[in-house]
Amino acid sequence: MYYSKKSLGQNFLIDQNIVKKIIKMTDIYNKNILEIGPGKGALTEQILKNKPKSLILIEKDNVLSKKLKEKYHNNKKIKIYNNDILKINFENKLKKNSIIFGNLPYNISSQVLVKIVKFKKYPPKYCSLILMFQKEMADRIVAKYGTAKYGRLSILTNYRLKIFNKFNVSPNCFYPKPKVDSTILYLKPNDKMSYKIKNIENLEKMTNILFSNKRKMINKTIKKIFNKKQLSSIKNLNLMSRPADLEAEKYYEITELFEKI
């Protein structure tokens, strides 16, 4: 019998109705799939029933990884990596038009998402992301300007990704039961980007700098980066604003200016 490890944030999805609902969010047939943290393989089994072209599994847990390798050793479609998702470069393992699934551990879910958002090549090799987050984290990811959860994560994510679907999952669908609700997000690359940021890490840098004092007006912070003339090129930028008062588009403009200088 295998016991979940708190250190890895393991909560295994055991509700088959939810598993099937996740699978039905997209067409898997003859597609390249990458699954983050397959665990005991509940989602993996359903993915295989839908006949993907190829399947990459990335599992950090040594015991679970070994069990998956034993179970699927005869299946040539499957490649299994016993690695930490935050340490492995899985961008270069993706095949064109891949779908990425992941029941992400709550403690690293935002880091995994940011890693995907910051992939070096854009448009990316994935066409869809179907990822599970703690509901509170999902709310922050999809938060719109003017709402309480709006912030760095939503600004960064929404530059490169668009949400197409989502639904909540009860703690009763897992073993062991988490203390919070979960949310499945179905995301796709944003193919209509109005702003041309050369390096996504610069956007991350600008949001980090400005949100470092999120209760204070941006006046002093932004003047450490730009001079008066440079700032005047950004239309309707109110220096008395607090970081959350600026729309995401303003952060994209600020980043473009930063890259120019």
LINDAMO-V796767 format. One record per backbone hydrogen bond with DSSP energy under -0.5 kcal/mol. NH is the residue of the N-H (numbers start at 0). CO is the residue of the C=O. E is the energy in kcal/mol with one decimal. If there is no record, write none. Layout:
NH|CO|E ; NH|CO|E
This chain:
5|3|-0.6 ; 7|4|-1.1 ; 8|5|-1.6 ; 9|4|-1.8 ; 10|8|-0.5 ; 11|174|-2.4 ; 13|172|-2.9 ; 14|172|-1.3 ; 15|13|-0.8 ; 18|14|-2.0 ; 19|15|-2.5 ; 20|16|-1.8 ; 21|17|-2.3 ; 22|18|-2.1 ; 23|19|-2.0 ; 24|21|-1.4 ; 25|22|-1.2 ; 27|25|-0.7 ; 29|50|-3.0 ; 30|27|-2.3 ; 32|53|-2.4 ; 33|98|-2.5 ; 34|55|-3.2 ; 35|33|-0.5 ; 35|100|-3.0 ; 36|34|-0.5 ; 36|57|-2.9 ; 40|37|-2.5 ; 44|40|-2.3 ; 45|41|-1.0 ; 46|42|-2.4 ; 47|43|-2.4 ; 48|44|-1.6 ; 49|45|-0.8 ; 49|46|-1.0 ; 50|47|-1.7 ; 52|30|-2.1 ; 53|30|-1.2 ; 54|76|-2.6 ; 55|32|-2.6 ; 56|78|-2.7 ; 57|34|-2.2 ; 58|56|-0.5 ; 58|80|-2.4 ; 64|60|-2.5 ; 65|61|-2.1 ; 66|62|-2.1 ; 67|63|-2.4 ; 68|64|-2.3 ; 69|65|-2.2 ; 70|66|-2.4 ; 71|67|-2.4 ; 72|69|-0.6 ; 74|71|-1.7 ; 75|73|-0.8 ; 77|74|-1.2 ; 78|54|-2.4 ; 80|56|-3.1 ; 82|80|-1.4 ; 84|82|-0.5 ; 86|83|-1.7 ; 87|83|-2.1 ; 89|87|-1.4 ; 92|89|-0.7 ; 93|89|-0.8 ; 93|90|-0.8 ; 96|124|-0.7 ; 97|94|-0.9 ; 97|124|-2.3 ; 98|31|-2.4 ; 99|127|-2.4 ; 100|33|-2.7 ; 100|98|-0.6 ; 101|129|-1.8 ; 102|35|-1.0 ; 103|101|-1.1 ; 103|131|-1.0 ; 107|104|-1.7 ; 108|104|-0.9 ; 108|105|-0.5 ; 111|107|-2.3 ; 112|108|-2.2 ; 113|109|-2.5 ; 114|110|-2.1 ; 115|111|-2.0 ; 116|112|-2.8 ; 117|113|-2.1 ; 118|115|-1.6 ; 126|97|-3.1 ; 127|97|-1.2 ; 128|186|-2.8 ; 129|99|-3.1 ; 130|184|-2.1 ; 131|101|-3.0 ; 132|182|-2.6 ; 134|180|-2.6 ; 136|133|-0.7 ; 137|133|-2.4 ; 138|134|-2.6 ; 139|135|-1.3 ; 140|136|-2.0 ; 141|137|-2.2 ; 142|138|-0.6 ; 146|143|-1.8 ; 149|146|-1.2 ; 154|150|-2.2 ; 155|151|-2.6 ; 156|152|-2.6 ; 157|153|-2.4 ; 158|154|-0.6 ; 158|155|-0.7 ; 159|155|-0.8 ; 159|156|-0.9 ; 160|156|-2.3 ; 161|187|-2.8 ; 163|185|-3.3 ; 164|185|-1.2 ; 166|183|-1.5 ; 168|181|-3.1 ; 172|169|-1.8 ; 173|170|-1.7 ; 174|11|-2.4 ; 181|168|-2.6 ; 182|132|-2.9 ; 183|166|-3.1 ; 184|130|-3.0 ; 184|182|-0.5 ; 185|164|-2.9 ; 186|128|-2.9 ; 186|184|-0.6 ; 187|161|-2.4 ; 189|159|-2.9 ; 190|188|-0.7 ; 193|191|-0.7 ; 196|194|-0.8 ; 197|195|-0.5 ; 201|198|-2.1 ; 202|198|-0.7 ; 203|199|-1.8 ; 204|200|-2.1 ; 205|201|-2.4 ; 206|202|-2.4 ; 207|203|-2.2 ; 208|204|-2.4 ; 209|205|-2.4 ; 210|206|-2.5 ; 211|207|-0.6 ; 211|208|-0.6 ; 212|209|-0.8 ; 213|210|-1.0 ; 215|212|-1.5 ; 217|240|-3.0 ; 218|238|-1.4 ; 221|217|-2.9 ; 222|218|-1.3 ; 223|219|-0.6 ; 223|220|-1.0 ; 224|221|-1.1 ; 225|221|-2.4 ; 230|226|-2.3 ; 231|227|-1.6 ; 232|228|-0.5 ; 232|229|-1.2 ; 233|230|-1.6 ; 234|232|-0.8 ; 236|233|-1.0 ; 237|235|-0.8 ; 238|236|-0.8 ; 240|237|-1.8 ; 242|215|-0.7 ; 244|241|-2.3 ; 245|242|-1.3 ; 249|246|-1.2 ; 250|246|-1.1 ; 251|247|-1.7 ; 252|248|-2.2 ; 253|249|-2.7 ; 254|250|-2.1 ; 255|251|-2.1 ; 256|252|-2.3 ; 257|253|-2.3 ; 258|254|-2.2 ; 259|255|-1.4 ; 260|256|-1.6
